[in-house]
Amino acid sequence: MTRLCLIAALLLALPAWAEKADRDKPLQVEANKMTADDVRRLNVFEGNVVVTKGTMSLRAERLVVRQDAEGFQFATATGKPARFRQRQDAKPGEKEGSWLDGEALRIELDDRNQKIELFDKARVNRGCDEVSGDYIFVDQRSEFYQVSSGKGAEKGRVKAIIQPKPSPELAAKPGCK
């Protein structure tokens, strides 16, 4: 039972972005291998890990999920790259929500603080807007983003593509919203 609660709660780390309907969907996890340690409240999934719940999907080579004594979950997904994608609820004035997707070599999800950190070759797309850098921090409660370049000799540049608000005739066309 602890194992199932730990796995199911992994996806609570994405509530601010999720479609509300996703909360009531079943959780599915597939991997080549799973190791569970109920005493340490730790699950490890390895090999072509695929997690889905409603519109949310997470793909990684390895996923480690830990639960603290209060029931909050912390997950680390790694891959070349690890990727996530989820439909967001529509904002006022939008007919439908946009997609949020991101990737990095390592993604850390913190359920307690509702924060996501993407490390190494990180990229997040929200609709048609995109940010990339070596590190991306997302606070889901405030929808605050921080993007940083690498450190030291590997220091690069942060990149952002921010689309203008479309005119009414462009907004009616399929594509970015």
VMD Tcl script that builds the backbone (N, CA, C; Angstrom):
set m [mol new atoms 531]
animate dup $m
set s [atomselect $m all]
$s set {name element resname resid chain x y z} {
  {N N MET 1 A 0.819 -1.198 0.000}
  {CA C MET 1 A 0.000 0.000 0.000}
  {C C MET 1 A 0.863 1.263 0.000}
  {N N THR 2 A 1.900 1.284 0.847}
  {CA C THR 2 A 2.800 2.435 0.878}
  {C C THR 2 A 3.407 2.667 -0.486}
  {N N ARG 3 A 3.788 1.593 -1.145}
  {CA C ARG 3 A 4.392 1.674 -2.465}
  {C C ARG 3 A 3.451 2.360 -3.446}
  {N N LEU 4 A 2.193 1.963 -3.460}
  {CA C LEU 4 A 1.236 2.558 -4.391}
  {C C LEU 4 A 0.981 4.017 -4.069}
  {N N CYS 5 A 0.905 4.363 -2.793}
  {CA C CYS 5 A 0.705 5.759 -2.411}
  {C C CYS 5 A 1.893 6.608 -2.849}
  {N N LEU 6 A 3.082 6.074 -2.684}
  {CA C LEU 6 A 4.287 6.791 -3.073}
  {C C LEU 6 A 4.306 7.044 -4.571}
  {N N ILE 7 A 4.000 6.040 -5.336}
  {CA C ILE 7 A 3.997 6.176 -6.791}
  {C C ILE 7 A 2.915 7.158 -7.232}
  {N N ALA 8 A 1.714 6.996 -6.707}
  {CA C ALA 8 A 0.605 7.853 -7.119}
  {C C ALA 8 A 0.857 9.309 -6.776}
  {N N ALA 9 A 1.495 9.552 -5.669}
  {CA C ALA 9 A 1.714 10.918 -5.229}
  {C C ALA 9 A 2.808 11.625 -6.016}
  {N N LEU 10 A 3.610 10.890 -6.749}
  {CA C LEU 10 A 4.648 11.492 -7.583}
  {C C LEU 10 A 4.058 12.606 -8.440}
  {N N LEU 11 A 2.923 12.388 -8.991}
  {CA C LEU 11 A 2.364 13.348 -9.936}
  {C C LEU 11 A 1.730 14.547 -9.261}
  {N N LEU 12 A 1.660 14.553 -7.944}
  {CA C LEU 12 A 1.166 15.732 -7.248}
  {C C LEU 12 A 2.137 16.897 -7.402}
  {N N ALA 13 A 3.330 16.613 -7.854}
  {CA C ALA 13 A 4.328 17.661 -8.029}
  {C C ALA 13 A 4.015 18.574 -9.202}
  {N N LEU 14 A 2.994 18.283 -9.985}
  {CA C LEU 14 A 2.670 19.119 -11.138}
  {C C LEU 14 A 1.287 19.769 -11.050}
  {N N PRO 15 A 0.728 20.086 -9.859}
  {CA C PRO 15 A -0.649 20.544 -9.790}
  {C C PRO 15 A -0.908 21.907 -10.407}
  {N N ALA 16 A 0.016 22.823 -10.344}
  {CA C ALA 16 A -0.258 24.158 -10.846}
  {C C ALA 16 A -0.389 24.179 -12.356}
  {N N TRP 17 A 0.242 23.238 -13.026}
  {CA C TRP 17 A 0.193 23.208 -14.482}
  {C C TRP 17 A -0.880 22.271 -14.999}
  {N N ALA 18 A -1.295 21.343 -14.210}
  {CA C ALA 18 A -2.168 20.267 -14.682}
  {C C ALA 18 A -3.559 20.760 -15.001}
  {N N GLU 19 A -4.152 20.073 -15.952}
  {CA C GLU 19 A -5.582 20.250 -16.127}
  {C C GLU 19 A -6.235 19.691 -14.877}
  {N N LYS 20 A -7.250 20.366 -14.375}
  {CA C LYS 20 A -7.911 19.887 -13.162}
  {C C LYS 20 A -8.434 18.472 -13.344}
  {N N ALA 21 A -8.858 18.135 -14.555}
  {CA C ALA 21 A -9.392 16.798 -14.829}
  {C C ALA 21 A -8.328 15.714 -14.660}
  {N N ASP 22 A -7.043 16.063 -14.781}
  {CA C ASP 22 A -5.974 15.073 -14.638}
  {C C ASP 22 A -5.929 14.481 -13.237}
  {N N ARG 23 A -6.356 15.239 -12.244}
  {CA C ARG 23 A -6.279 14.767 -10.853}
  {C C ARG 23 A -7.091 13.500 -10.624}
  {N N ASP 24 A -8.162 13.314 -11.389}
  {CA C ASP 24 A -9.041 12.162 -11.208}
  {C C ASP 24 A -8.694 10.988 -12.118}
  {N N LYS 25 A -7.636 11.114 -12.882}
  {CA C LYS 25 A -7.252 10.050 -13.817}
  {C C LYS 25 A -6.355 9.028 -13.121}
  {N N PRO 26 A -6.372 7.778 -13.609}
  {CA C PRO 26 A -5.490 6.763 -13.021}
  {C C PRO 26 A -4.038 7.008 -13.416}
  {N N LEU 27 A -3.144 6.590 -12.549}
  {CA C LEU 27 A -1.708 6.700 -12.766}
  {C C LEU 27 A -1.195 5.400 -13.354}
  {N N GLN 28 A -0.373 5.505 -14.381}
  {CA C GLN 28 A 0.231 4.322 -14.986}
  {C C GLN 28 A 1.734 4.528 -15.052}
  {N N VAL 29 A 2.486 3.532 -14.563}
  {CA C VAL 29 A 3.942 3.580 -14.606}
  {C C VAL 29 A 4.419 2.318 -15.297}
  {N N GLU 30 A 5.293 2.490 -16.280}
  {CA C GLU 30 A 5.916 1.364 -16.968}
  {C C GLU 30 A 7.416 1.564 -16.926}
  {N N ALA 31 A 8.146 0.472 -16.725}
  {CA C ALA 31 A 9.604 0.517 -16.729}
  {C C ALA 31 A 10.114 -0.891 -16.945}
  {N N ASN 32 A 11.386 -1.009 -17.271}
  {CA C ASN 32 A 11.980 -2.334 -17.421}
  {C C ASN 32 A 12.224 -2.995 -16.073}
  {N N LYS 33 A 12.393 -2.159 -15.018}
  {CA C LYS 33 A 12.692 -2.703 -13.695}
  {C C LYS 33 A 12.169 -1.750 -12.626}
  {N N MET 34 A 11.680 -2.317 -11.512}
  {CA C MET 34 A 11.239 -1.519 -10.368}
  {C C MET 34 A 11.805 -2.125 -9.097}
  {N N THR 35 A 12.314 -1.259 -8.224}
  {CA C THR 35 A 12.783 -1.674 -6.919}
  {C C THR 35 A 12.052 -0.826 -5.894}
  {N N ALA 36 A 11.485 -1.460 -4.859}
  {CA C ALA 36 A 10.759 -0.737 -3.820}
  {C C ALA 36 A 11.353 -1.062 -2.464}
  {N N ASP 37 A 11.559 -0.015 -1.670}
  {CA C ASP 37 A 12.049 -0.163 -0.302}
  {C C ASP 37 A 11.061 0.572 0.591}
  {N N ASP 38 A 10.097 -0.175 1.145}
  {CA C ASP 38 A 9.049 0.435 1.958}
  {C C ASP 38 A 9.600 1.057 3.243}
  {N N VAL 39 A 10.638 0.474 3.822}
  {CA C VAL 39 A 11.220 1.012 5.052}
  {C C VAL 39 A 11.794 2.399 4.803}
  {N N ARG 40 A 12.508 2.572 3.704}
  {CA C ARG 40 A 13.112 3.864 3.357}
  {C C ARG 40 A 12.155 4.759 2.567}
  {N N ARG 41 A 10.944 4.246 2.258}
  {CA C ARG 41 A 9.951 4.985 1.461}
  {C C ARG 41 A 10.567 5.449 0.141}
  {N N LEU 42 A 11.111 4.481 -0.592}
  {CA C LEU 42 A 11.849 4.775 -1.808}
  {C C LEU 42 A 11.470 3.795 -2.904}
  {N N ASN 43 A 11.168 4.306 -4.087}
  {CA C ASN 43 A 10.912 3.488 -5.277}
  {C C ASN 43 A 11.868 3.935 -6.365}
  {N N VAL 44 A 12.429 2.966 -7.077}
  {CA C VAL 44 A 13.324 3.259 -8.190}
  {C C VAL 44 A 12.808 2.508 -9.408}
  {N N PHE 45 A 12.587 3.248 -10.488}
  {CA C PHE 45 A 12.164 2.678 -11.768}
  {C C PHE 45 A 13.317 2.880 -12.735}
  {N N GLU 46 A 13.659 1.837 -13.493}
  {CA C GLU 46 A 14.793 1.945 -14.403}
  {C C GLU 46 A 14.458 1.359 -15.761}
  {N N GLY 47 A 15.011 1.972 -16.807}
  {CA C GLY 47 A 14.868 1.472 -18.162}
  {C C GLY 47 A 13.584 1.881 -18.832}
  {N N ASN 48 A 13.664 2.837 -19.729}
  {CA C ASN 48 A 12.514 3.277 -20.521}
  {C C ASN 48 A 11.293 3.541 -19.644}
  {N N VAL 49 A 11.451 4.393 -18.644}
  {CA C VAL 49 A 10.380 4.719 -17.700}
  {C C VAL 49 A 9.365 5.636 -18.384}
  {N N VAL 50 A 8.098 5.263 -18.297}
  {CA C VAL 50 A 7.010 6.069 -18.843}
  {C C VAL 50 A 5.932 6.185 -17.765}
  {N N VAL 51 A 5.631 7.430 -17.373}
  {CA C VAL 51 A 4.598 7.695 -16.378}
  {C C VAL 51 A 3.520 8.510 -17.080}
  {N N THR 52 A 2.262 8.107 -16.946}
  {CA C THR 52 A 1.159 8.877 -17.525}
  {C C THR 52 A 0.031 9.007 -16.507}
  {N N LYS 53 A -0.625 10.145 -16.558}
  {CA C LYS 53 A -1.823 10.401 -15.750}
  {C C LYS 53 A -2.597 11.498 -16.470}
  {N N GLY 54 A -3.694 11.112 -17.106}
  {CA C GLY 54 A -4.447 12.091 -17.881}
  {C C GLY 54 A -3.596 12.636 -19.016}
  {N N THR 55 A -3.454 13.960 -19.072}
  {CA C THR 55 A -2.661 14.575 -20.144}
  {C C THR 55 A -1.179 14.637 -19.815}
  {N N MET 56 A -0.791 14.300 -18.592}
  {CA C MET 56 A 0.600 14.383 -18.168}
  {C C MET 56 A 1.352 13.130 -18.554}
  {N N SER 57 A 2.559 13.329 -19.088}
  {CA C SER 57 A 3.450 12.200 -19.340}
  {C C SER 57 A 4.862 12.601 -18.936}
  {N N LEU 58 A 5.595 11.628 -18.417}
  {CA C LEU 58 A 6.977 11.815 -18.026}
  {C C LEU 58 A 7.745 10.627 -18.567}
  {N N ARG 59 A 8.855 10.899 -19.237}
  {CA C ARG 59 A 9.696 9.834 -19.801}
  {C C ARG 59 A 11.123 10.051 -19.315}
  {N N ALA 60 A 11.733 8.957 -18.844}
  {CA C ALA 60 A 13.095 9.035 -18.335}
  {C C ALA 60 A 13.744 7.664 -18.419}
  {N N GLU 61 A 15.033 7.629 -18.249}
  {CA C GLU 61 A 15.729 6.349 -18.163}
  {C C GLU 61 A 15.679 5.817 -16.733}
  {N N ARG 62 A 15.629 6.752 -15.766}
  {CA C ARG 62 A 15.594 6.350 -14.355}
  {C C ARG 62 A 14.750 7.348 -13.581}
  {N N LEU 63 A 13.937 6.843 -12.676}
  {CA C LEU 63 A 13.089 7.689 -11.840}
  {C C LEU 63 A 13.194 7.189 -10.409}
  {N N VAL 64 A 13.611 8.081 -9.503}
  {CA C VAL 64 A 13.715 7.761 -8.085}
  {C C VAL 64 A 12.685 8.607 -7.348}
  {N N VAL 65 A 11.791 7.950 -6.600}
  {CA C VAL 65 A 10.732 8.647 -5.870}
  {C C VAL 65 A 10.900 8.347 -4.387}
  {N N ARG 66 A 10.979 9.415 -3.585}
  {CA C ARG 66 A 11.133 9.296 -2.140}
  {C C ARG 66 A 9.973 10.017 -1.469}
  {N N GLN 67 A 9.476 9.468 -0.364}
  {CA C GLN 67 A 8.378 10.084 0.375}
  {C C GLN 67 A 8.864 10.383 1.786}
  {N N ASP 68 A 8.591 11.612 2.281}
  {CA C ASP 68 A 9.009 11.935 3.640}
  {C C ASP 68 A 7.954 11.453 4.641}
  {N N ALA 69 A 8.224 11.638 5.922}
  {CA C ALA 69 A 7.345 11.146 6.986}
  {C C ALA 69 A 5.967 11.794 6.950}
  {N N GLU 70 A 5.862 12.972 6.374}
  {CA C GLU 70 A 4.586 13.674 6.292}
  {C C GLU 70 A 3.813 13.345 5.020}
  {N N GLY 71 A 4.381 12.505 4.155}
  {CA C GLY 71 A 3.691 12.088 2.941}
  {C C GLY 71 A 4.010 12.892 1.703}
  {N N PHE 72 A 4.929 13.855 1.791}
  {CA C PHE 72 A 5.305 14.630 0.614}
  {C C PHE 72 A 6.304 13.830 -0.216}
  {N N GLN 73 A 6.227 13.991 -1.527}
  {CA C GLN 73 A 7.079 13.230 -2.432}
  {C C GLN 73 A 8.138 14.113 -3.079}
  {N N PHE 74 A 9.276 13.475 -3.328}
  {CA C PHE 74 A 10.394 14.107 -4.012}
  {C C PHE 74 A 10.845 13.109 -5.070}
  {N N ALA 75 A 10.937 13.561 -6.303}
  {CA C ALA 75 A 11.287 12.654 -7.399}
  {C C ALA 75 A 12.423 13.244 -8.212}
  {N N THR 76 A 13.286 12.360 -8.688}
  {CA C THR 76 A 14.371 12.747 -9.578}
  {C C THR 76 A 14.303 11.855 -10.813}
  {N N ALA 77 A 14.119 12.490 -11.964}
  {CA C ALA 77 A 14.080 11.774 -13.246}
  {C C ALA 77 A 15.353 12.117 -13.999}
  {N N THR 78 A 16.015 11.092 -14.526}
  {CA C THR 78 A 17.223 11.324 -15.312}
  {C C THR 78 A 17.095 10.618 -16.656}
  {N N GLY 79 A 17.757 11.171 -17.647}
  {CA C GLY 79 A 17.734 10.589 -18.982}
  {C C GLY 79 A 18.606 11.405 -19.910}
  {N N LYS 80 A 18.548 11.073 -21.174}
  {CA C LYS 80 A 19.358 11.772 -22.179}
  {C C LYS 80 A 18.481 12.297 -23.294}
  {N N PRO 81 A 17.544 13.175 -23.030}
  {CA C PRO 81 A 17.163 13.788 -21.758}
  {C C PRO 81 A 15.939 13.106 -21.142}
  {N N ALA 82 A 15.585 13.533 -19.907}
  {CA C ALA 82 A 14.297 13.197 -19.303}
  {C C ALA 82 A 13.318 14.256 -19.804}
  {N N ARG 83 A 12.073 13.849 -20.053}
  {CA C ARG 83 A 11.086 14.773 -20.636}
  {C C ARG 83 A 9.750 14.684 -19.910}
  {N N PHE 84 A 9.044 15.829 -19.852}
  {CA C PHE 84 A 7.666 15.821 -19.363}
  {C C PHE 84 A 6.812 16.677 -20.280}
  {N N ARG 85 A 5.519 16.395 -20.268}
  {CA C ARG 85 A 4.554 17.146 -21.081}
  {C C ARG 85 A 3.215 17.093 -20.376}
  {N N GLN 86 A 2.503 18.227 -20.344}
  {CA C GLN 86 A 1.188 18.260 -19.720}
  {C C GLN 86 A 0.376 19.435 -20.248}
  {N N ARG 87 A -0.901 19.186 -20.416}
  {CA C ARG 87 A -1.815 20.241 -20.843}
  {C C ARG 87 A -2.180 21.069 -19.628}
  {N N GLN 88 A -2.210 22.393 -19.812}
  {CA C GLN 88 A -2.577 23.320 -18.755}
  {C C GLN 88 A -4.035 23.700 -18.903}
  {N N ASP 89 A -4.662 24.061 -17.788}
  {CA C ASP 89 A -6.014 24.606 -17.868}
  {C C ASP 89 A -5.981 25.905 -18.660}
  {N N ALA 90 A -7.069 26.190 -19.355}
  {CA C ALA 90 A -7.174 27.431 -20.126}
  {C C ALA 90 A -7.174 28.624 -19.180}
  {N N LYS 91 A -6.511 29.672 -19.588}
  {CA C LYS 91 A -6.512 30.918 -18.825}
  {C C LYS 91 A -7.688 31.763 -19.302}
  {N N PRO 92 A -8.088 32.779 -18.539}
  {CA C PRO 92 A -9.202 33.629 -18.973}
  {C C PRO 92 A -8.980 34.152 -20.387}
  {N N GLY 93 A -9.977 34.022 -21.229}
  {CA C GLY 93 A -9.894 34.471 -22.609}
  {C C GLY 93 A -9.401 33.410 -23.579}
  {N N GLU 94 A -8.925 32.276 -23.076}
  {CA C GLU 94 A -8.473 31.193 -23.951}
  {C C GLU 94 A -9.574 30.154 -24.086}
  {N N LYS 95 A -9.687 29.580 -25.280}
  {CA C LYS 95 A -10.674 28.525 -25.506}
  {C C LYS 95 A -10.202 27.200 -24.944}
  {N N GLU 96 A -8.896 26.958 -25.034}
  {CA C GLU 96 A -8.331 25.719 -24.503}
  {C C GLU 96 A -6.948 26.009 -23.954}
  {N N GLY 97 A -6.511 25.142 -23.051}
  {CA C GLY 97 A -5.208 25.325 -22.427}
  {C C GLY 97 A -4.073 25.004 -23.383}
  {N N SER 98 A -2.924 25.533 -23.085}
  {CA C SER 98 A -1.741 25.256 -23.887}
  {C C SER 98 A -0.986 24.079 -23.275}
  {N N TRP 99 A 0.004 23.608 -23.982}
  {CA C TRP 99 A 0.830 22.508 -23.498}
  {C C TRP 99 A 2.073 23.071 -22.843}
  {N N LEU 100 A 2.484 22.445 -21.765}
  {CA C LEU 100 A 3.737 22.750 -21.102}
  {C C LEU 100 A 4.611 21.525 -21.275}
  {N N ASP 101 A 5.800 21.717 -21.815}
  {CA C ASP 101 A 6.704 20.583 -21.899}
  {C C ASP 101 A 8.109 21.042 -21.614}
  {N N GLY 102 A 8.911 20.111 -21.133}
  {CA C GLY 102 A 10.277 20.449 -20.792}
  {C C GLY 102 A 11.163 19.229 -20.853}
  {N N GLU 103 A 12.445 19.501 -20.838}
  {CA C GLU 103 A 13.408 18.413 -20.855}
  {C C GLU 103 A 14.711 18.895 -20.238}
  {N N ALA 104 A 15.462 17.949 -19.695}
  {CA C ALA 104 A 16.780 18.202 -19.129}
  {C C ALA 104 A 17.416 16.850 -18.860}
  {N N LEU 105 A 18.695 16.859 -18.579}
  {CA C LEU 105 A 19.348 15.602 -18.234}
  {C C LEU 105 A 18.891 15.117 -16.857}
  {N N ARG 106 A 18.474 16.072 -15.978}
  {CA C ARG 106 A 17.929 15.713 -14.669}
  {C C ARG 106 A 16.797 16.662 -14.312}
  {N N ILE 107 A 15.674 16.091 -13.878}
  {CA C ILE 107 A 14.516 16.876 -13.451}
  {C C ILE 107 A 14.190 16.470 -12.020}
  {N N GLU 108 A 14.107 17.462 -11.114}
  {CA C GLU 108 A 13.764 17.192 -9.722}
  {C C GLU 108 A 12.421 17.826 -9.408}
  {N N LEU 109 A 11.516 17.032 -8.839}
  {CA C LEU 109 A 10.177 17.472 -8.486}
  {C C LEU 109 A 10.051 17.476 -6.962}
  {N N ASP 110 A 9.601 18.584 -6.395}
  {CA C ASP 110 A 9.450 18.735 -4.941}
  {C C ASP 110 A 7.986 19.003 -4.647}
  {N N ASP 111 A 7.283 17.975 -4.162}
  {CA C ASP 111 A 5.856 18.084 -3.862}
  {C C ASP 111 A 5.605 19.044 -2.704}
  {N N ARG 112 A 6.427 18.984 -1.675}
  {CA C ARG 112 A 6.230 19.825 -0.479}
  {C C ARG 112 A 6.191 21.307 -0.852}
  {N N ASN 113 A 7.167 21.746 -1.630}
  {CA C ASN 113 A 7.288 23.161 -1.977}
  {C C ASN 113 A 6.732 23.504 -3.347}
  {N N GLN 114 A 6.194 22.514 -4.046}
  {CA C GLN 114 A 5.637 22.682 -5.390}
  {C C GLN 114 A 6.633 23.387 -6.308}
  {N N LYS 115 A 7.827 22.789 -6.387}
  {CA C LYS 115 A 8.890 23.343 -7.213}
  {C C LYS 115 A 9.446 22.268 -8.129}
  {N N ILE 116 A 9.876 22.701 -9.292}
  {CA C ILE 116 A 10.525 21.813 -10.253}
  {C C ILE 116 A 11.852 22.459 -10.629}
  {N N GLU 117 A 12.901 21.645 -10.665}
  {CA C GLU 117 A 14.203 22.114 -11.099}
  {C C GLU 117 A 14.675 21.230 -12.242}
  {N N LEU 118 A 15.162 21.863 -13.291}
  {CA C LEU 118 A 15.693 21.155 -14.449}
  {C C LEU 118 A 17.178 21.489 -14.546}
  {N N PHE 119 A 18.014 20.460 -14.618}
  {CA C PHE 119 A 19.459 20.634 -14.608}
  {C C PHE 119 A 20.061 20.122 -15.910}
  {N N ASP 120 A 21.025 20.836 -16.435}
  {CA C ASP 120 A 21.838 20.419 -17.574}
  {C C ASP 120 A 21.022 20.317 -18.862}
  {N N LYS 121 A 21.329 21.205 -19.782}
  {CA C LYS 121 A 20.656 21.244 -21.087}
  {C C LYS 121 A 19.139 21.328 -20.911}
  {N N ALA 122 A 18.717 22.275 -20.080}
  {CA C ALA 122 A 17.311 22.405 -19.706}
  {C C ALA 122 A 16.545 23.282 -20.695}
  {N N ARG 123 A 15.295 22.890 -20.933}
  {CA C ARG 123 A 14.409 23.642 -21.823}
  {C C ARG 123 A 12.983 23.465 -21.332}
  {N N VAL 124 A 12.209 24.572 -21.328}
  {CA C VAL 124 A 10.790 24.521 -20.997}
  {C C VAL 124 A 10.037 25.320 -22.048}
  {N N ASN 125 A 9.011 24.705 -22.635}
  {CA C ASN 125 A 8.104 25.379 -23.576}
  {C C ASN 125 A 6.757 25.518 -22.896}
  {N N ARG 126 A 6.179 26.669 -23.035}
  {CA C ARG 126 A 4.830 26.924 -22.536}
  {C C ARG 126 A 4.091 27.595 -23.672}
  {N N GLY 127 A 3.220 26.833 -24.336}
  {CA C GLY 127 A 2.610 27.345 -25.556}
  {C C GLY 127 A 3.691 27.515 -26.593}
  {N N CYS 128 A 3.831 28.724 -27.145}
  {CA C CYS 128 A 4.867 28.996 -28.140}
  {C C CYS 128 A 6.093 29.659 -27.526}
  {N N ASP 129 A 6.043 29.968 -26.235}
  {CA C ASP 129 A 7.185 30.579 -25.572}
  {C C ASP 129 A 8.145 29.487 -25.110}
  {N N GLU 130 A 9.435 29.777 -25.178}
  {CA C GLU 130 A 10.442 28.791 -24.796}
  {C C GLU 130 A 11.574 29.471 -24.048}
  {N N VAL 131 A 12.047 28.816 -22.993}
  {CA C VAL 131 A 13.246 29.265 -22.303}
  {C C VAL 131 A 14.209 28.091 -22.242}
  {N N SER 132 A 15.508 28.390 -22.297}
  {CA C SER 132 A 16.499 27.326 -22.195}
  {C C SER 132 A 17.740 27.863 -21.510}
  {N N GLY 133 A 18.432 26.967 -20.866}
  {CA C GLY 133 A 19.661 27.301 -20.163}
  {C C GLY 133 A 20.199 26.033 -19.533}
  {N N ASP 134 A 21.159 26.194 -18.664}
  {CA C ASP 134 A 21.725 25.020 -18.020}
  {C C ASP 134 A 20.923 24.638 -16.776}
  {N N TYR 135 A 20.136 25.583 -16.244}
  {CA C TYR 135 A 19.335 25.331 -15.042}
  {C C TYR 135 A 18.054 26.141 -15.147}
  {N N ILE 136 A 16.921 25.494 -14.875}
  {CA C ILE 136 A 15.636 26.192 -14.854}
  {C C ILE 136 A 14.942 25.827 -13.552}
  {N N PHE 137 A 14.506 26.854 -12.829}
  {CA C PHE 137 A 13.779 26.697 -11.577}
  {C C PHE 137 A 12.356 27.189 -11.812}
  {N N VAL 138 A 11.367 26.396 -11.410}
  {CA C VAL 138 A 9.964 26.778 -11.572}
  {C C VAL 138 A 9.271 26.643 -10.227}
  {N N ASP 139 A 8.698 27.738 -9.734}
  {CA C ASP 139 A 7.872 27.720 -8.529}
  {C C ASP 139 A 6.429 27.657 -9.008}
  {N N GLN 140 A 5.781 26.511 -8.795}
  {CA C GLN 140 A 4.439 26.311 -9.332}
  {C C GLN 140 A 3.385 27.164 -8.638}
  {N N ARG 141 A 3.598 27.497 -7.388}
  {CA C ARG 141 A 2.608 28.297 -6.656}
  {C C ARG 141 A 2.470 29.682 -7.263}
  {N N SER 142 A 3.603 30.292 -7.614}
  {CA C SER 142 A 3.578 31.659 -8.141}
  {C C SER 142 A 3.792 31.715 -9.644}
  {N N GLU 143 A 4.026 30.546 -10.287}
  {CA C GLU 143 A 4.355 30.469 -11.706}
  {C C GLU 143 A 5.583 31.327 -12.029}
  {N N PHE 144 A 6.542 31.338 -11.121}
  {CA C PHE 144 A 7.803 32.063 -11.262}
  {C C PHE 144 A 8.837 31.149 -11.899}
  {N N TYR 145 A 9.550 31.670 -12.889}
  {CA C TYR 145 A 10.615 30.927 -13.569}
  {C C TYR 145 A 11.933 31.656 -13.335}
  {N N GLN 146 A 13.005 30.897 -13.200}
  {CA C GLN 146 A 14.342 31.468 -13.192}
  {C C GLN 146 A 15.212 30.575 -14.059}
  {N N VAL 147 A 15.923 31.168 -14.990}
  {CA C VAL 147 A 16.767 30.413 -15.906}
  {C C VAL 147 A 18.193 30.923 -15.756}
  {N N SER 148 A 19.142 29.980 -15.604}
  {CA C SER 148 A 20.549 30.340 -15.438}
  {C C SER 148 A 21.391 29.611 -16.465}
  {N N SER 149 A 22.518 30.245 -16.805}
  {CA C SER 149 A 23.473 29.580 -17.682}
  {C C SER 149 A 24.401 28.729 -16.834}
  {N N GLY 150 A 25.339 28.053 -17.456}
  {CA C GLY 150 A 26.273 27.190 -16.744}
  {C C GLY 150 A 27.177 27.969 -15.806}
  {N N LYS 151 A 27.983 27.253 -15.034}
  {CA C LYS 151 A 28.887 27.879 -14.072}
  {C C LYS 151 A 30.324 27.795 -14.561}
  {N N GLY 152 A 31.132 28.726 -14.123}
  {CA C GLY 152 A 32.568 28.683 -14.401}
  {C C GLY 152 A 32.890 28.788 -15.878}
  {N N ALA 153 A 33.858 27.961 -16.313}
  {CA C ALA 153 A 34.331 28.000 -17.693}
  {C C ALA 153 A 33.249 27.579 -18.682}
  {N N GLU 154 A 32.236 26.840 -18.210}
  {CA C GLU 154 A 31.176 26.366 -19.096}
  {C C GLU 154 A 30.017 27.355 -19.192}
  {N N LYS 155 A 30.192 28.520 -18.599}
  {CA C LYS 155 A 29.106 29.489 -18.565}
  {C C LYS 155 A 28.692 29.861 -19.985}
  {N N GLY 156 A 27.423 29.712 -20.265}
  {CA C GLY 156 A 26.881 30.024 -21.579}
  {C C GLY 156 A 25.908 31.176 -21.485}
  {N N ARG 157 A 24.880 31.120 -22.283}
  {CA C ARG 157 A 23.881 32.176 -22.290}
  {C C ARG 157 A 22.510 31.562 -22.104}
  {N N VAL 158 A 21.630 32.315 -21.518}
  {CA C VAL 158 A 20.230 31.945 -21.372}
  {C C VAL 158 A 19.526 32.393 -22.641}
  {N N LYS 159 A 18.581 31.595 -23.116}
  {CA C LYS 159 A 17.831 31.961 -24.309}
  {C C LYS 159 A 16.342 31.937 -23.999}
  {N N ALA 160 A 15.612 32.878 -24.585}
  {CA C ALA 160 A 14.161 32.923 -24.429}
  {C C ALA 160 A 13.542 33.351 -25.744}
  {N N ILE 161 A 12.451 32.709 -26.084}
  {CA C ILE 161 A 11.648 33.098 -27.239}
  {C C ILE 161 A 10.251 33.376 -26.689}
  {N N ILE 162 A 9.840 34.637 -26.768}
  {CA C ILE 162 A 8.551 35.045 -26.228}
  {C C ILE 162 A 7.739 35.615 -27.375}
  {N N GLN 163 A 6.659 34.960 -27.689}
  {CA C GLN 163 A 5.826 35.351 -28.819}
  {C C GLN 163 A 4.932 36.539 -28.440}
  {N N PRO 164 A 4.651 37.443 -29.397}
  {CA C PRO 164 A 3.715 38.532 -29.120}
  {C C PRO 164 A 2.304 37.972 -28.994}
  {N N LYS 165 A 1.447 38.740 -28.337}
  {CA C LYS 165 A 0.052 38.339 -28.235}
  {C C LYS 165 A -0.529 38.369 -29.644}
  {N N PRO 166 A -1.133 37.251 -30.083}
  {CA C PRO 166 A -1.629 37.212 -31.463}
  {C C PRO 166 A -2.856 38.096 -31.659}
  {N N SER 167 A -2.979 38.599 -32.889}
  {CA C SER 167 A -4.171 39.362 -33.244}
  {C C SER 167 A -5.364 38.408 -33.254}
  {N N PRO 168 A -6.597 38.904 -33.178}
  {CA C PRO 168 A -7.764 38.013 -33.151}
  {C C PRO 168 A -7.825 37.068 -34.334}
  {N N GLU 169 A -7.419 37.513 -35.537}
  {CA C GLU 169 A -7.474 36.628 -36.694}
  {C C GLU 169 A -6.417 35.532 -36.613}
  {N N LEU 170 A -5.225 35.828 -36.070}
  {CA C LEU 170 A -4.204 34.799 -35.896}
  {C C LEU 170 A -4.563 33.838 -34.768}
  {N N ALA 171 A -5.205 34.348 -33.732}
  {CA C ALA 171 A -5.582 33.508 -32.587}
  {C C ALA 171 A -6.580 32.427 -33.004}
  {N N ALA 172 A -7.364 32.702 -34.054}
  {CA C ALA 172 A -8.364 31.725 -34.509}
  {C C ALA 172 A -7.728 30.580 -35.302}
  {N N LYS 173 A -6.482 30.749 -35.741}
  {CA C LYS 173 A -5.814 29.727 -36.527}
  {C C LYS 173 A -5.167 28.689 -35.612}
  {N N PRO 174 A -5.081 27.434 -36.077}
  {CA C PRO 174 A -4.424 26.409 -35.257}
  {C C PRO 174 A -2.933 26.719 -35.093}
  {N N GLY 175 A -2.367 26.184 -34.052}
  {CA C GLY 175 A -0.942 26.373 -33.789}
  {C C GLY 175 A -0.729 26.837 -32.379}
  {N N CYS 176 A 0.185 27.764 -32.191}
  {CA C CYS 176 A 0.520 28.241 -30.847}
  {C C CYS 176 A -0.590 29.099 -30.285}
  {N N LYS 177 A -0.798 28.933 -28.974}
  {CA C LYS 177 A -1.812 29.738 -28.288}
  {C C LYS 177 A -1.174 30.465 -27.146}
}
mol reanalyze $m
mol bondsrecalc $m
mol representation Tube
mol addrep $m
